[in-house]
Every structure is written in structure tokens, then in C-alpha cells.
């Protein structure tokens, strides 16, 4: 998740440079691909076997909703701010959930 957010956040500042943007998008794409694959596996593993179908359905519903609403949210954000700021904000929003549990787990140890 952090790779996805960092890759997306890096696209804006490097908008005029092809190679850094391509590298940032590759990093973002790899992170997103890992999330698409690992997310349902984690959901299925963390529930009782008889609840796996519900967990996978809920995970799929959430992912489909996010895939539908994310472009709409970015379009709205781009109308209010420059593209560079919008990409940076989106990248930071993606990173935040991944960074937050890490800190809270660290404090609990």
C-alpha cells in the first residue's frame, strides 16, 4: 500500500519528466497489484471457514466501490486543485492507512 501511495504521489512533481513518471507508475502498479491479490487472501484467512464467502463478497464489494468512486473523487479534486497537488494528496491518502496501524502496533509493544 505504501508503494502504491508513494508511486502516485511522485507522479505529480515529476510530471514533465517521462522516465521518473514511468518509474513511479511502475512502483504504484506493482503495489496496487499486490493489494488486489493479497487483500482477498487476507480476508479469507482471518475468518472462520464458514464465513469465507461473506468475507470475500464484502472484500469484492468494497474493492468495486473503491474502483468506481476513486476516479470520481480524483476528478473532483483536480477541479479544485492543480494536478500535482491532487496526485500528492491522493498518494498521501493511500499511504495513511498503511502507516497508521504500524505506528499503533509499535506503541502497543
Secondary structure, 3 states (H helix, E strand, C coil): CHHHHHHHHHHHHCCCCHHHHHHHHHHHHHHHHHHHHHHHHHHHHCCCHHHHHHHHHHHHHHHHHHHHHHHHHHHHHHHHCCHHHHHHHHHHHHHHHHHHHHHHHHHHC
